[in-house]
Amino acid sequence: MWRHACERAVAKVGCVAVAEPPFPISSLVARFVDRLAGLSAAEWQSIQQEITEGGTEVEMLEASRNAAVALAVRDLISREQFELLYSPFLLAIPVESLEAVPELD
């Protein structure tokens, strides 16, 4: 729906524009999603095992979404809430590995 409205607006103005997503994605969340795409079968299995052992009855997609949301709002939730939502991914994708490395001049 958003894309359709954007296309209509671009057509009216008569110029070409690059559509932006309706909500910004933090670089931390973007790196998490990129890392998800590159996980091995063994890493996925370890995540599934963490989910099962944690006693949470969620699908892998929901667990991934929970972890991404936890990263996005990490400053707004308690440490315990963050750890609960992100814990299945701690071994396969440590949070420290997602933090930007400062560029040196």
Secondary structure, DSSP 8 states (H G I E B T S, - for coil): -HHHHHHHHHHHHTS------SS---HHHHHHHHHHHT--HHHHHHHHHHHHHTT----HHHHHHHHHHHHHTTTTS-HHHHHHHHGGGTTTS-HHHHS------
